[in-house]
């Protein structure tokens, strides 16, 4: 049943409206209830699911940016984590997990990035906006180049998302060409990966990711194409990927490959967000780990922690 719910959740779009008259949510009455999408086979657009989202948004006091946290992938991660630990899934427990995530640096990066997307570019506010660009990992040379592009196009009223899209499109093709990406091996079984690393006297690198993760794609484009990063990984590690939304059904089981990977990430590494990179030695011990970054130097520092 969990697989069916996850697939449906991935297809849902968060909506702030639903059919009929809007009625204030009775949080005291509803918070300890099990959401509709947990107990039923859901379909996108079902008014009952919109009610679920309304309860989460109103009782959690989620603003428009926070509301994006209750999209399919995050709900799926929360549900698998709760199921793995034998916890009941209620509106309250979902909001508790969201509030815990909101205390992390990954949440700050998520929020800064979302604020920039819709903000209209105004050079008179550049210093404040520059700090936001730094916080989401944009390198200083690129920030300076981006500013010059904005100056040249100051007559156009654009959001930062529109401006950055136009800026990237304006770059010469030879600069914009995609560098060859690393090809990670599917993780499969952790013990076999550790055994392989031990045989070759290498630490293993596991990349927990998902097909629906925008930040994972950003790291693949900006970080995993960096020549120093690629050299450190290929020379010193056996490197594996684990897609937590892989819906392949495991042989002789009703669980999916993705749910097993998320269970592994949750139980062994005590995290449930993606992208997540972890270095594991030949005894199965965590050497170092990191989440999203858009700074190649930070990722290089992380990789150097696993060098033997």
N, C-alpha and C positions, 0 to 999 in steps of 0.2 A: 504493500500500500504506500510506503514511504516513497518508492520510486515514482509511482503515479503522481503523487503530490508534488515532488520535486520538478518533474517535467512540466506540470501545469504551472507551477510558480514561475518557472523561467520564461513563460510566455506572457506573463501578466504585465500590464503597464499600470503604474500608480495613477489613480485619478482622484481629484479633490471633490468630484461631484458624483451623485448617484441619482437614480430615478426617484421621483416623489419628493415630498417635503422634507427638508433637513430638520432633524430633531436632535436636541442636545443629548450627548452620551452620558449615561449613568455609570460612571467609572467604578464606584463602590460595588455596584451590582455585577458588572461585567468582567472586571480584571482577572478574577480567578476562574473564569470559564475557559473551555477549550475552543479555540477559533474554528470557524466553520470549515476552512480549507484543510484543517487537520483531520476532521472526521468524515469528510465527504470527498467524492471524486469531483474535483473542481474543474471548471472551464472558464476561459478568459471572458470577462464581461458579466459574469454572474453577479447580480445585485448583492447577494449575501456576502460575496468576497469583498465588494466595495465597502460593505458595512464593517468587515474585519479591519480593513485599512483605516476606516474612519475612527474606530475605537482605538487603534494603536496610535494614530496621529493626535487625537484629542486627549486621550488619557496619558500619553507620553509627552504631551506638549511639544510635539515635533514641529519645527518650522519647515519651510519649503525645501531647504537643503537637507535637513535631518530626515525628511520624509523619503528621500531617495535611499536611505539605509534599509527601508523595508521593501526593497525590490526582491525579485525571485532568488538570486544567488545567496543573499545574506540570510533570508528566511530559511532557505534550504540548509545552509551551514548550521544555523541555530537548531533546526529540527534534528539534524543528524547528531549534533553534539548532545542534545538532550536525550535522544533515544539511546545513544551509546552509554550515557551515564545513568540511564534508568529514570530520568526526570520526567515529570508531567509537563506537557507543553500547554501553557496558558498565555493569555495576553500579558499577564504580569511577568512571566518568566522571559518572554520575548523582549519586553521592554527593559528588563534587567540586563540581558545580554547586550542590547543596543547601548544602554547607558555605560556599561563597562567598556565597550569599544570607544565610546566618546571620551574616555579618559586617556586614550593612547595617542601617540604622535601620528600614527597613520590616519586617525580621524582629523587631526589638525591639518594634515596635508590634503586630505579629501575636501575639507571645508574651504581651505584657502583656494584650491583649484576651482571649486564650484563657484565661489564668489567672483573669481576673475572671469570666468566664462561669460557671465552676463553683464559685467561691468563695462560701461562705455569709457573708451580711452579718452583721457584728458591730460595733456602734458603738464598742466599746472599742478596736478596731483601726482606727478611722476615719482617723486621720492618715496611716497607711501606705497604706490603701486609696484615700484621696483623691489621693495622689501617683500611683497607678496610673491613676485616672480622668483626671488632668491629662495623663499621658503618652500616653493614647490620644486626647487632643484634646477632652475634654469641657470646655466653658466654665465658668469659676468660678461665674457666677450660677446655671447649671443644676445644678452640683454642690451648691451650698447649698440649692437647692430640692429636689433629690433627697434630701438628708440629712433635711430636714424631713418628707418623705413617709415615709422609713424610720422616723423617730421615731414617727410616727402609726400605723405598722403594725409596731411592734417585737414584738408578740406572735406574729407569723408568722415561721416559719423559712424564709427564701428565699435562693436564690443571687442573685448580682448580676444575672444574666441575667433571672431571674424577677422580681426587684424592679424592674428598669428597664422591663420589659415592662408590669408593673402600673402603674408611675409614668406611663408614656406614655399608657396607657389611661385614667388618672384625669384627664388634662388636659381642660379644656373643649374642646368640639368646634371652637370658633372658633380656638383656639390650635393645634389639631392639624391643621387643614385644610392640605392640600398646596398649596404655592405653585407657580405655573406654572413648569415646568422649561424650560430652554433646549432647543431642537431643533437638534442638530448636523447638519450636512450630511455625508453619507457621503464619506469621503476620495477614494476612487477612485484617481487618479493624483497622486503628489506634485508632479510638474513642473507639471501643470495648476493645482494649488492654489497653488503659488508664483507662477505667471503671473497668476492672478486677484488675488492679494494685491498684486503689483507694479502691475497696472493701476489698482487702487483705492488705492494707496499705504498699504496696511495690512500689518502683520505677520500671519502665519497661526498659528493655535493648533490643534495636533493632539492629540486625546484618544485614546490607545490604551487600549482597554477590552476586556471580554469579558462575555458573557451570564452566565457562571458566577461572576463576581467579586463577592463580598459587599462588599468595600471600595469598589468602584466605585459600587455602589448607595448606600452610605452617603454618599459624596461628592456624588452626584446629589441626595440628599435634604437634606443638611446644608449643602453648600457651593454647589452650582450653583443653588440656590433663593435664595441670599442676594442682596438687591437691589443692593448695591454691586458684588458679583462679576458679576452679570448685566449691569449697566450698563457696567462696564469692558470686558467681552467684546463685547457687541453694538455699542458705540460705536467700538471700536478695532481689532477683529480680524475676519478671516474665520476661522470656527471649524468644524473637521471632526472626525468620530469615525472610529475604525478598530477594528472588532471582530475580534480575533485568533482568535476561535473561530467566525467566519462560515463555514459549510460550503458556501456557494455555489461551484459549480465555475466557474472562469473560462472565458470563451468561447475556444475553440481551445486549451485547455490541460487538463491533468489535475490541476492544483493548485487549491486553494481560495482564495477571497478572504482568509480569515483567515490562512492560512499565508503568503500574500504580504505581508500587513500585518505579521505577526510577523517575517518575513525582513527587511522594511524597518526595523522597530524595532531588530532585532538588529544589522544591518549598518551602518546610518547613525547610529543613536542609541546603540548599544552597551549596550542594556538589553533585558530580556525579561520584565519584570514589569508588572502592571497593577493599579490605574490608573496611567497615566503621561501627563503633560501636557508638551508641548514647544512653545516659541515659535520660529518659523523666519522669517528675514528674506527679502527679495526676491532674495538671492543664494544661498539655500539653507543659510545658516549658522545654527547653533543660537544663539539669543539667551539662553535660559534654559530650565530644565526642572525638574519636580518630580514626586514620587510622591504617595503617600497622605498626606493631612492631614485632620484634623477641625476645624481652626482657620481660620475665614474670614479673619482678619487675615493669616495666613501666606500664604494663597492670593492675597489682594489684593496683598501685597508681590511675589509671583511675577509677577502680571499687569502690575504697574507697570514691571517690567524691560523689557517689550517696547513701551512707549509711545514714539512718535516725536515 
